[in-house]
Amino acid sequence: MNWRQGLLITGILTSGIVSSAREGLSVGIKGGLSIPSLRAGESKNDWNKNYESRVGPYFGASVEIPLSRHWSLQPEINYAAQGGKRNGIQPMTIPAEYLDVFQAAFKTDKDYLFATLRTVSRINYVQIPLLLRGHFALTSNNKLQFFAQAGPFVGYMVAAKQLVNSENLKVYLDAAGDKEIPELLVHNFFGKSIDTTINAKNDLYRFNTGIQGGVGFSYALGRGKVFIEGGGNYGLIYIQKGDEHGKNNIGAGTILLGYTLGLGKAKPTTAP
C-alpha cells in the first residue's frame, strides 16, 4: 500500500466513524520531545552509518472517536522532528575544482575524503497517523487510566537540512584516520574550519509511511483529561532517492504531555 492509498483509506474510515459517533468525540493537543535517529538500511556505506539520536520538537492535534467502552480510533496530525547527528571522522565531498588534482596525487577514484566533522541532519515531517487506542481504568472512579495505541502513518517532508561544522579541520584518506593529509594542504584547499548548511530536500523522497505506537496515563479533569505519553514511530520507506550515499530509515522515540476535551454530552464515570 502506498502513501496515497493509505491517506485515502484514513479519510474514508475517519469520516464514516465520525458521523456515527459525534456525541462521544474528544479533541486533543500534545507536545514534547522527539528523539530521532537515522537507521542504516541494507545499503550501508561510509555515508549513512554511525548516526546517533538528536533532540527536536514534536507537537500536534488529535480527534478521539469512541468505538466501544475500552476502544477508540484516533486520527492525528503531528509535526515530527526526524534525522540524527554524527560526530568524528566521516566522509566529506571533494570540491569539484580540486577533484582531478586529489585523485591524481593520491591515486584514488573516490570523490570524497574523510574529515573530523560534526553533522546534524534535520529532516522534519508532518505525519498523519490513524491509531487504534485501548484505555483501561486503574481506579474505582475511572479517573486514572492506562492507555496503549498503535497504527500506521503517512508523512510529508517539510524540511531537510544538514548542518556541517568543524573548528579544527583534519582530513584523512581513510575512515580509520591512519592516513592524515598534511595540515598545510588541508588549510590551502579547505581552510582551517568548516561551517555550512546543505539543503537536502531534492535528494530525499517527500513522502513516507510507517508505523507508530505509544503507551501512557491519563487523568480526568471535568470534561477533559491530561495525559503523559511515551512512544515512537518508524518509517518503512528509505528516504534517499539514490543509493550512492546508502539508504536510511527515519524513526524516533517521543515523550509527550497533552490535554483532551470532550465535545459531546458528559457521561457519568463508572468503574470498568
C-alpha positions as CSV (number, residue, x, y, z in Angstrom):
1,M,0.0,0.0,0.0
2,N,1.5,3.4,-1.0
3,W,1.0,6.7,0.8
4,R,-1.9,7.8,-1.4
5,Q,-3.9,4.7,-0.7
6,G,-3.1,5.0,3.0
7,L,-4.3,8.6,3.1
8,L,-7.5,7.8,1.2
9,I,-8.3,4.9,3.5
10,T,-7.6,7.0,6.6
11,G,-10.0,9.7,5.3
12,I,-12.8,7.3,4.5
13,L,-12.6,5.4,7.8
14,T,-12.4,8.6,9.8
15,S,-15.3,10.4,8.1
16,G,-17.5,7.3,8.4
17,I,-16.9,6.7,12.1
18,V,-17.1,10.4,13.0
19,S,-20.6,10.6,11.5
20,S,-21.8,7.7,13.7
21,A,-20.0,8.7,17.0
22,R,-20.2,12.5,17.3
23,E,-21.6,12.5,20.8
24,G,-18.5,10.9,22.3
25,L,-15.9,12.8,20.3
26,S,-13.0,14.5,22.1
27,V,-10.2,16.7,20.6
28,G,-6.7,16.9,22.0
29,I,-3.4,18.7,21.7
30,K,0.0,17.4,22.7
31,G,3.6,18.4,22.6
32,G,7.1,17.4,23.8
33,L,10.3,15.9,22.6
34,S,11.2,13.8,19.6
35,I,14.4,11.8,19.9
36,P,15.1,10.7,16.3
37,S,18.0,8.8,14.6
38,L,18.7,7.6,11.1
39,R,18.8,3.8,10.8
40,A,21.2,2.5,8.1
41,G,19.3,0.1,5.7
42,E,20.5,-2.7,3.5
43,S,22.8,-0.4,1.5
44,K,25.2,0.6,4.3
45,N,28.4,2.5,3.3
46,D,30.6,5.3,4.7
47,W,27.9,7.9,4.3
48,N,24.9,6.6,6.1
49,K,26.2,4.7,9.1
50,N,27.1,5.7,12.7
51,Y,24.3,8.2,13.2
52,E,23.2,8.9,16.8
53,S,20.0,10.4,18.2
54,R,19.3,14.1,18.3
55,V,16.6,16.0,20.1
56,G,13.8,18.0,18.4
57,P,10.2,19.2,18.8
58,Y,7.1,17.0,18.4
59,F,3.6,18.5,18.6
60,G,0.2,18.1,17.1
61,A,-3.6,17.6,17.5
62,S,-5.9,14.6,17.5
63,V,-9.6,13.5,17.5
64,E,-10.6,10.5,19.6
65,I,-13.6,8.6,18.2
66,P,-15.1,6.0,20.6
67,L,-15.8,2.5,19.2
68,S,-16.7,0.8,22.4
69,R,-16.2,1.1,26.2
70,H,-12.5,0.5,26.1
71,W,-11.6,1.1,22.4
72,S,-11.4,4.2,20.2
73,L,-10.0,5.3,16.9
74,Q,-7.6,8.3,17.0
75,P,-6.5,10.2,13.8
76,E,-3.8,12.8,14.5
77,I,-1.8,15.4,12.6
78,N,1.7,16.0,14.1
79,Y,4.9,17.9,13.3
80,A,7.7,15.4,13.9
81,A,11.4,16.1,14.1
82,Q,13.4,13.4,12.4
83,G,17.1,13.0,11.4
84,G,20.1,12.4,13.6
85,K,23.7,13.5,14.3
86,R,27.1,12.2,13.7
87,N,30.4,13.3,15.3
88,G,34.0,12.3,14.4
89,I,35.7,11.1,11.3
90,Q,33.2,10.9,8.4
91,P,33.0,11.4,4.6
92,M,33.5,14.8,3.1
93,T,33.0,15.5,-0.6
94,I,36.0,16.8,-2.5
95,P,35.1,20.1,-4.2
96,A,34.7,19.7,-8.0
97,E,37.5,22.1,-8.8
98,Y,40.0,20.1,-6.8
99,L,38.8,16.6,-7.7
100,D,41.2,15.8,-10.5
101,V,44.2,17.0,-8.6
102,F,43.4,14.9,-5.5
103,Q,42.6,11.8,-7.5
104,A,45.9,12.1,-9.4
105,A,48.0,13.0,-6.4
106,F,46.7,10.2,-4.1
107,K,45.9,7.6,-6.8
108,T,42.3,7.1,-6.0
109,D,39.0,7.1,-7.9
110,K,36.9,8.3,-4.9
111,D,35.3,11.7,-5.0
112,Y,35.4,12.1,-1.2
113,L,37.8,12.1,1.7
114,F,37.3,11.7,5.5
115,A,37.3,14.6,8.0
116,T,36.7,15.4,11.6
117,L,33.2,16.9,11.4
118,R,30.0,17.5,13.5
119,T,27.0,16.8,11.3
120,V,23.4,17.3,12.3
121,S,20.6,16.1,9.9
122,R,17.4,17.9,10.5
123,I,14.7,16.1,8.5
124,N,11.2,17.2,9.6
125,Y,7.8,15.8,8.7
126,V,4.1,16.4,9.0
127,Q,2.8,13.0,9.9
128,I,-0.8,11.8,9.9
129,P,-1.3,8.6,11.9
130,L,-4.5,6.6,12.4
131,L,-4.3,4.8,15.8
132,L,-6.4,2.2,17.5
133,R,-6.4,3.1,21.1
134,G,-7.3,1.0,24.2
135,H,-7.9,2.5,27.6
136,F,-8.4,0.8,30.9
137,A,-9.3,2.3,34.3
138,L,-6.8,2.0,37.2
139,T,-9.0,3.5,39.9
140,S,-12.6,2.8,41.0
141,N,-13.8,6.3,40.0
142,N,-12.4,5.7,36.4
143,K,-10.4,9.0,36.5
144,L,-6.9,7.5,36.3
145,Q,-6.5,5.3,33.1
146,F,-3.8,3.5,31.3
147,F,-3.8,3.6,27.5
148,A,-2.0,1.9,24.6
149,Q,-2.2,2.8,21.0
150,A,-0.8,1.8,17.6
151,G,-1.4,2.2,13.9
152,P,0.0,3.3,10.5
153,F,1.0,6.8,9.5
154,V,1.7,8.7,6.3
155,G,4.2,11.6,6.4
156,Y,5.2,14.6,4.2
157,M,8.7,16.0,4.5
158,V,8.7,19.8,5.1
159,A,12.4,20.4,5.7
160,A,15.7,18.6,5.2
161,K,18.9,20.3,6.1
162,Q,22.4,19.1,7.0
163,L,24.4,21.3,9.3
164,V,28.2,20.6,9.0
165,N,30.9,22.2,11.0
166,S,34.4,21.7,12.3
167,E,36.5,24.2,14.2
168,N,39.9,22.4,13.7
169,L,39.6,20.5,10.5
170,K,41.6,17.4,10.0
171,V,41.4,15.4,6.8
172,Y,42.3,11.8,6.1
173,L,42.4,9.3,3.2
174,D,40.9,6.5,5.2
175,A,37.9,6.1,7.6
176,A,40.1,4.9,10.4
177,G,42.1,8.1,10.4
178,D,45.5,6.4,9.9
179,K,46.5,8.4,6.8
180,E,46.2,12.1,7.6
181,I,46.7,14.6,4.8
182,P,49.3,17.3,5.9
183,E,47.7,20.3,7.6
184,L,49.2,22.8,5.2
185,L,47.5,21.1,2.2
186,V,44.2,20.9,4.1
187,H,44.3,24.6,5.0
188,N,45.1,25.6,1.5
189,F,42.3,23.6,-0.1
190,F,39.6,23.6,2.5
191,G,40.5,26.2,5.1
192,K,41.0,25.7,8.9
193,S,37.4,25.3,9.7
194,I,34.0,24.4,8.1
195,D,30.6,25.8,8.9
196,T,28.0,25.2,6.3
197,T,24.3,24.2,5.8
198,I,23.3,21.9,3.0
199,N,19.7,21.8,1.7
200,A,19.0,18.1,1.1
201,K,15.3,18.2,0.1
202,N,15.9,17.4,-3.6
203,D,17.9,14.3,-2.7
204,L,15.1,12.8,-0.5
205,Y,11.6,11.5,-1.1
206,R,8.9,13.8,0.1
207,F,6.5,11.1,1.3
208,N,6.9,8.3,3.7
209,T,4.8,5.8,5.5
210,G,5.3,3.7,8.6
211,I,4.1,2.5,12.0
212,Q,3.5,4.4,15.2
213,G,2.7,3.4,18.8
214,G,2.7,4.5,22.4
215,V,1.5,4.0,26.0
216,G,0.7,6.4,28.7
217,F,-1.6,7.5,31.6
218,S,-4.5,10.0,31.6
219,Y,-6.3,11.7,34.5
220,A,-9.8,13.1,34.1
221,L,-10.4,16.8,35.0
222,G,-14.1,17.7,34.4
223,R,-14.9,17.2,30.7
224,G,-11.2,16.9,29.8
225,K,-8.2,14.7,30.5
226,V,-4.5,15.5,31.0
227,F,-2.1,12.8,29.9
228,I,1.5,11.8,29.6
229,E,2.6,9.5,26.8
230,G,5.8,7.7,25.6
231,G,6.0,6.2,22.2
232,G,7.8,6.0,18.9
233,N,7.5,5.9,15.1
234,Y,9.4,4.1,12.3
235,G,9.4,4.9,8.6
236,L,9.2,1.9,6.3
237,I,10.4,3.6,3.1
238,Y,14.1,4.6,2.6
239,I,14.4,8.3,2.5
240,Q,17.1,8.6,-0.2
241,K,16.3,8.7,-3.9
242,G,19.6,7.3,-5.0
243,D,21.9,4.8,-3.3
244,E,25.3,6.4,-3.7
245,H,25.1,7.6,-0.1
246,G,23.4,4.5,1.2
247,K,19.9,4.0,2.5
248,N,18.4,5.2,5.8
249,N,15.0,4.8,7.5
250,I,13.6,7.6,9.8
251,G,12.5,6.8,13.3
252,A,12.1,8.4,16.7
253,G,11.1,8.0,20.3
254,T,8.7,10.5,21.7
255,I,7.9,11.9,25.2
256,L,4.8,14.0,25.3
257,L,2.3,15.8,27.5
258,G,-1.2,16.7,26.4
259,Y,-4.8,17.5,27.1
260,T,-8.1,16.2,25.6
261,L,-11.5,17.9,25.8
262,G,-14.8,16.0,25.3
263,L,-17.2,17.6,22.8
264,G,-20.2,15.5,23.5
265,K,-22.5,15.4,26.5
266,A,-20.6,14.5,29.6
267,K,-21.2,10.9,30.8
268,P,-21.0,9.7,34.4
269,T,-17.8,7.9,35.3
270,T,-18.2,4.3,36.4
271,A,-15.7,1.6,37.3
272,P,-15.0,-0.9,34.5
